[in-house]
Amino acid sequence: MTDIDYAALAREAGLERVGARPSLPSYLKEMWQRRHFATRLAKYQIEASLAQNRLGLAWVVLNPLLQAAVYGLVFGVIMDRSSRAGVNFIPFLVSGFFVFHFFGRSFSQGAKAITGNASLVRSLGFPRMLLPVSAVVREIYELVPMMGVLAVILIGFGELPTWRWLLVPFILALMTLFNTGVALIAARLTVHLRDVTQIIPVVTRLLMYMTGIFYSIEEVLADNPPWMLTLAQLNPVHDYIQMVRTCVLEGQTVNSLIVITAFVAAVVFFIAGIVFFWSAEERYGRD
């Protein structure tokens, strides 16, 4: 008796394997059709995380604001102030910290998007990419009131609004592409290697001290070899922060390297993140 080649028979009949990865265009089309799932999930997660706190959604702003205050006390009062000479330090610090907070949270929450929703992944059929995207959407929702608080702080410390403030949403949109790519890459890596979740806080903390949140990289490295400043400005997170500061603070500038790096990093990481995550779609919920 001849064995039946069920795989060949299924292909001839146009049947697809259960859980098979669709083509990338089909995958992205289905994602767009189910985009409301990502936005609603983000809103529900924010509400659920703050539901039992008396101040509720106020903690969306209070938490990063208190962290910025602690760092401001340490780096602005206790430690040496030479690296911030001539800088309106409080707006400088808060603007940098809020923008970095957007990146750090997108990175960490995106990394846990699949492993932290294992039951959802195993029980429902949908593009898994919606989960890390939802994590970034959540951070966008939280970023909006933070930018409102930042505007109040800027005005309170003498930084009056100019037309350049209107460029900030475009810079943050560019950063959102970068953050989404990073979140997608981290989400897949975490599925394959759970130890990544232990490394991410270390990487985030290292980046926080390397991006010039508490000091001006340009001022600190002014007397060093030029290649050191060039290397520092190849850090996209620093570049997004510096671009925002240039728009809202007097005396801050950007060069062509910063702008080019910000654009290239956004496009490259976004595309690479999509392809990298999609290529392992069949494995999510099975590993």
ABEGO torsion letter per residue (X at the ends): XBBBBAAAAAAAAGBBBBGBBBBAAAAAAAAAAAAAAAAAAAAAAAAAAAAABAAEAAAAAAAAAAAAAAAAAAAAAABBAAAABGBBAAAAAAAAAAAAAAAAAAAAAAAAAAAAAAAAAAABBBBAAAAAAAAAAAAAAAAAAAAAAAAAAAAAAGBBBBAAAAAAAAAAAAAAAAAAAAAAAAAAAAAABAAAAAAAAAAAAAAAAAAGAABBAAAAAAABBAAAAAAAAABAAAAAAAAAAAAABBGBBBBAAAAAAAAAAAAAAAAAAAAAAAAAAAABGAX
